[in-house]
Amino acid sequence: MASIVFGAFAVVALTVGVVLFLVLRRKPHTRAGAYVSAACLFLAAGLLAMGSLSFASLEASALRTFTPEERAAAVPCDAAILGAEETSNKLNGRYIWTLRLRVTPQAGEPYEIERTARLTSSMGERLERGNVVLACLVTPADHTRIEISALA
């Protein structure tokens, strides 16, 4: 969601910068202002675009909850926490943690994936020690899509 907001503001800043530049550069007494204001708006648009990409990457690798239809079709599994590392990013008062998981579906071979999750400090420290196994759900079509209700 945050990536969409940042992306929308980046597009607005880029559009305003182009229009402002094209309007102001036509008159000799506003030409310098056109270059300065356009440069500032293009810089802001670039920063917003980078923020959009950063949030999009966090959102793509995050643990998500399933819709009721996905939950009904999901297969139970176990997720063993192999390691947890706290990042310096914080979202809504909780730190973003990178989790290395070994997922063992009921039918199939175990596999390892890496995901991010927003955790409280106490939960993150407990998971950081490892040797924790949590119940999870995995979609049969895509084994990389998992839901761990204890971390939601």
C-alpha beads as a LAMMPS data file, in Angstrom:
LAMMPS data file: protein, C-alpha beads

152 atoms
151 bonds

1 atom types
1 bond types

-500.0 500.0 xlo xhi
-500.0 500.0 ylo yhi
-500.0 500.0 zlo zhi

Masses

1 110.0

Atoms # bond

1 1 1 0.000 0.000 0.000
2 1 1 2.780 2.445 0.878
3 1 1 4.477 1.746 -2.457
4 1 1 1.325 2.824 -4.306
5 1 1 1.085 6.078 -2.333
6 1 1 4.739 6.926 -2.910
7 1 1 4.415 6.033 -6.597
8 1 1 1.325 8.196 -7.035
9 1 1 3.046 11.188 -5.431
10 1 1 6.096 10.610 -7.655
11 1 1 3.912 10.730 -10.774
12 1 1 2.171 13.892 -9.535
13 1 1 5.513 15.581 -8.779
14 1 1 6.872 14.625 -12.203
15 1 1 3.745 15.923 -13.975
16 1 1 3.741 19.197 -12.046
17 1 1 7.456 19.626 -12.733
18 1 1 7.041 19.171 -16.486
19 1 1 4.017 21.472 -16.728
20 1 1 5.614 24.128 -14.549
21 1 1 8.821 24.000 -16.567
22 1 1 7.013 24.277 -19.909
23 1 1 4.872 27.207 -18.716
24 1 1 7.571 29.201 -16.916
25 1 1 10.385 28.860 -19.440
26 1 1 8.460 30.736 -22.143
27 1 1 8.842 34.124 -20.442
28 1 1 12.344 35.588 -20.084
29 1 1 11.800 36.904 -16.550
30 1 1 10.644 33.483 -15.217
31 1 1 13.104 31.294 -17.134
32 1 1 15.563 30.929 -14.221
33 1 1 12.709 30.049 -11.868
34 1 1 11.551 27.401 -14.339
35 1 1 14.885 25.593 -14.208
36 1 1 15.172 25.806 -10.410
37 1 1 11.600 24.718 -9.656
38 1 1 11.696 21.915 -12.225
39 1 1 14.992 20.622 -10.816
40 1 1 13.540 20.581 -7.288
41 1 1 10.366 18.814 -8.394
42 1 1 12.291 16.246 -10.455
43 1 1 14.536 15.560 -7.468
44 1 1 11.469 15.104 -5.254
45 1 1 9.885 12.805 -7.844
46 1 1 13.051 10.702 -7.932
47 1 1 13.147 10.401 -4.154
48 1 1 9.488 9.419 -4.053
49 1 1 10.066 6.840 -6.792
50 1 1 12.948 5.330 -4.806
51 1 1 10.706 5.199 -1.733
52 1 1 8.054 3.467 -3.795
53 1 1 10.542 0.841 -4.974
54 1 1 11.855 0.313 -1.434
55 1 1 8.401 -0.246 0.001
56 1 1 7.456 -2.454 -2.955
57 1 1 10.419 -4.728 -2.288
58 1 1 9.507 -4.942 1.404
59 1 1 5.885 -5.670 0.542
60 1 1 6.850 -8.344 -1.983
61 1 1 8.933 -10.332 0.479
62 1 1 6.678 -9.882 3.501
63 1 1 4.552 -12.495 5.177
64 1 1 0.967 -11.854 4.156
65 1 1 -2.348 -13.116 5.326
66 1 1 -4.443 -15.177 2.952
67 1 1 -7.917 -14.398 1.731
68 1 1 -10.618 -16.794 3.012
69 1 1 -10.588 -18.606 -0.366
70 1 1 -6.800 -19.036 -0.268
71 1 1 -6.948 -20.186 3.342
72 1 1 -9.542 -22.857 2.450
73 1 1 -7.320 -24.212 -0.339
74 1 1 -4.051 -23.959 1.646
75 1 1 -2.119 -26.935 2.979
76 1 1 -0.911 -27.003 6.621
77 1 1 2.839 -26.997 7.174
78 1 1 5.517 -26.222 9.748
79 1 1 7.977 -23.328 9.496
80 1 1 11.207 -23.735 11.443
81 1 1 12.961 -20.446 12.133
82 1 1 16.582 -20.915 11.072
83 1 1 17.531 -17.341 11.843
84 1 1 16.125 -13.868 12.353
85 1 1 17.850 -10.557 11.780
86 1 1 16.546 -7.144 12.744
87 1 1 16.809 -4.487 10.056
88 1 1 17.048 -0.774 10.737
89 1 1 13.652 -0.204 9.077
90 1 1 10.643 0.517 11.241
91 1 1 6.994 0.543 10.164
92 1 1 4.160 1.619 12.495
93 1 1 6.299 1.245 15.604
94 1 1 7.557 -2.242 14.817
95 1 1 10.898 -3.206 13.349
96 1 1 11.145 -5.162 10.125
97 1 1 12.894 -8.503 10.668
98 1 1 14.344 -10.771 7.983
99 1 1 13.474 -14.405 8.711
100 1 1 15.135 -17.498 7.249
101 1 1 12.590 -20.317 7.301
102 1 1 12.618 -24.036 6.569
103 1 1 9.079 -24.867 5.456
104 1 1 7.973 -28.495 5.736
105 1 1 4.623 -29.157 4.032
106 1 1 2.605 -32.215 5.011
107 1 1 3.117 -33.649 1.548
108 1 1 6.428 -32.828 -0.061
109 1 1 10.039 -32.015 0.586
110 1 1 11.161 -29.273 2.975
111 1 1 12.559 -26.096 1.435
112 1 1 14.099 -22.873 2.668
113 1 1 12.824 -19.357 2.006
114 1 1 13.516 -15.875 3.311
115 1 1 10.752 -13.473 4.325
116 1 1 10.352 -10.208 6.178
117 1 1 7.902 -9.591 8.998
118 1 1 6.988 -6.720 11.322
119 1 1 7.668 -7.987 14.817
120 1 1 7.752 -6.631 18.336
121 1 1 11.198 -6.579 19.930
122 1 1 10.381 -9.426 22.323
123 1 1 9.036 -11.670 19.544
124 1 1 12.029 -10.902 17.319
125 1 1 14.510 -11.687 20.071
126 1 1 12.755 -14.977 20.772
127 1 1 12.907 -15.934 17.096
128 1 1 16.520 -14.729 16.775
129 1 1 17.694 -17.584 18.979
130 1 1 16.253 -20.115 16.506
131 1 1 14.867 -23.552 17.336
132 1 1 11.302 -22.266 17.032
133 1 1 8.759 -24.125 14.905
134 1 1 5.531 -22.342 13.974
135 1 1 2.425 -23.699 12.298
136 1 1 1.786 -22.204 8.882
137 1 1 -0.252 -22.555 5.702
138 1 1 1.158 -22.835 2.185
139 1 1 -0.637 -22.528 -1.143
140 1 1 -0.427 -25.709 -3.215
141 1 1 0.205 -23.829 -6.470
142 1 1 3.003 -21.578 -5.182
143 1 1 5.124 -22.925 -2.338
144 1 1 6.699 -19.532 -1.710
145 1 1 3.372 -18.059 -0.515
146 1 1 3.012 -18.903 3.144
147 1 1 1.017 -17.530 6.058
148 1 1 2.179 -17.796 9.659
149 1 1 -0.730 -16.761 11.837
150 1 1 1.459 -16.398 14.950
151 1 1 3.435 -13.598 13.241
152 1 1 0.502 -11.781 11.615

Bonds

1 1 1 2
2 1 2 3
3 1 3 4
4 1 4 5
5 1 5 6
6 1 6 7
7 1 7 8
8 1 8 9
9 1 9 10
10 1 10 11
11 1 11 12
12 1 12 13
13 1 13 14
14 1 14 15
15 1 15 16
16 1 16 17
17 1 17 18
18 1 18 19
19 1 19 20
20 1 20 21
21 1 21 22
22 1 22 23
23 1 23 24
24 1 24 25
25 1 25 26
26 1 26 27
27 1 27 28
28 1 28 29
29 1 29 30
30 1 30 31
31 1 31 32
32 1 32 33
33 1 33 34
34 1 34 35
35 1 35 36
36 1 36 37
37 1 37 38
38 1 38 39
39 1 39 40
40 1 40 41
41 1 41 42
42 1 42 43
43 1 43 44
44 1 44 45
45 1 45 46
46 1 46 47
47 1 47 48
48 1 48 49
49 1 49 50
50 1 50 51
51 1 51 52
52 1 52 53
53 1 53 54
54 1 54 55
55 1 55 56
56 1 56 57
57 1 57 58
58 1 58 59
59 1 59 60
60 1 60 61
61 1 61 62
62 1 62 63
63 1 63 64
64 1 64 65
65 1 65 66
66 1 66 67
67 1 67 68
68 1 68 69
69 1 69 70
70 1 70 71
71 1 71 72
72 1 72 73
73 1 73 74
74 1 74 75
75 1 75 76
76 1 76 77
77 1 77 78
78 1 78 79
79 1 79 80
80 1 80 81
81 1 81 82
82 1 82 83
83 1 83 84
84 1 84 85
85 1 85 86
86 1 86 87
87 1 87 88
88 1 88 89
89 1 89 90
90 1 90 91
91 1 91 92
92 1 92 93
93 1 93 94
94 1 94 95
95 1 95 96
96 1 96 97
97 1 97 98
98 1 98 99
99 1 99 100
100 1 100 101
101 1 101 102
102 1 102 103
103 1 103 104
104 1 104 105
105 1 105 106
106 1 106 107
107 1 107 108
108 1 108 109
109 1 109 110
110 1 110 111
111 1 111 112
112 1 112 113
113 1 113 114
114 1 114 115
115 1 115 116
116 1 116 117
117 1 117 118
118 1 118 119
119 1 119 120
120 1 120 121
121 1 121 122
122 1 122 123
123 1 123 124
124 1 124 125
125 1 125 126
126 1 126 127
127 1 127 128
128 1 128 129
129 1 129 130
130 1 130 131
131 1 131 132
132 1 132 133
133 1 133 134
134 1 134 135
135 1 135 136
136 1 136 137
137 1 137 138
138 1 138 139
139 1 139 140
140 1 140 141
141 1 141 142
142 1 142 143
143 1 143 144
144 1 144 145
145 1 145 146
146 1 146 147
147 1 147 148
148 1 148 149
149 1 149 150
150 1 150 151
151 1 151 152
